[in-house]
């Protein structure tokens, strides 16, 4: 387990500091899962947008399915 520091508003800090150790552990696991999901969702969205933008740019520059097949089939 790696330790990080998160800044939260005063209310959240007071609630967290008032929790018992078991509740803090469950809270930490929940936050960890939420961060993982947010990062994975953002990463996929960014990757998907990059692919879409690249495809649009290629089409705009004249790439056709036939030309793509020819390029993929060439040894160069």
C-alpha positions as CSV (number, residue, x, y, z in Angstrom):
1,X,0.0,0.0,0.0
2,X,1.3,3.4,-0.9
3,X,0.6,6.5,1.2
4,X,-0.6,9.7,-0.5
5,X,-1.9,13.0,0.9
6,X,-5.2,14.5,-0.4
7,X,-6.4,17.9,0.5
8,X,-10.1,18.0,1.3
9,X,-12.4,20.7,2.8
10,X,-12.7,21.1,6.5
11,X,-15.9,19.2,6.8
12,X,-14.6,16.1,5.1
13,X,-11.4,16.3,7.2
14,X,-13.3,16.4,10.4
15,X,-15.6,13.5,9.4
16,X,-12.5,11.4,8.4
17,X,-10.6,12.3,11.6
18,X,-13.6,11.2,13.7
19,X,-13.8,7.8,12.1
20,X,-12.6,4.6,13.8
21,X,-9.8,2.7,12.1
22,X,-12.1,0.2,10.4
23,X,-14.2,2.9,8.9
24,X,-11.1,4.8,7.8
25,X,-9.8,1.6,6.1
26,X,-13.2,1.1,4.2
27,X,-13.2,4.8,3.3
28,X,-9.6,4.5,1.9
29,X,-10.5,1.5,-0.1
30,X,-13.5,3.3,-1.6
31,X,-11.5,6.4,-2.5
32,X,-8.8,4.1,-4.0
33,X,-11.4,2.4,-6.2
34,X,-13.0,5.8,-7.2
35,X,-9.6,7.2,-8.2
36,X,-8.8,4.0,-10.3
37,X,-12.1,4.3,-12.1
38,X,-11.7,8.0,-12.8
39,X,-8.2,7.5,-14.2
40,X,-9.2,4.5,-16.3
41,X,-12.3,6.3,-17.6
42,X,-10.2,9.4,-18.4
43,X,-7.5,7.4,-20.0
44,X,-9.9,5.5,-22.2
45,X,-11.7,8.7,-23.2
46,X,-8.4,10.4,-24.0
47,X,-7.2,7.4,-26.0
48,X,-10.5,7.1,-27.8
49,X,-10.5,10.8,-28.7
50,X,-6.9,10.5,-29.9
51,X,-7.9,7.6,-32.2
52,X,-10.9,9.5,-33.5
53,X,-8.8,12.7,-34.1
54,X,-6.1,10.7,-35.9
55,X,-8.6,9.0,-38.1
56,X,-10.3,12.2,-39.0
57,X,-7.0,13.9,-39.8
58,X,-6.0,10.9,-42.0
59,X,-9.3,11.0,-43.9
60,X,-8.9,14.8,-44.3
61,X,-5.5,14.3,-45.7
62,X,-6.8,11.8,-48.3
63,X,-6.5,8.4,-46.7
64,X,-9.0,6.0,-48.1
65,X,-9.6,2.4,-47.1
66,X,-8.0,1.2,-50.3
67,X,-4.9,3.4,-49.7
68,X,-4.7,2.1,-46.2
69,X,-4.8,-1.5,-47.3
70,X,-2.1,-0.8,-49.9
71,X,0.1,0.8,-47.3
72,X,-0.4,-2.0,-44.9
73,X,0.4,-4.6,-47.6
74,X,3.6,-2.9,-48.7
75,X,7.0,-3.9,-47.3
76,X,8.2,-0.4,-46.8
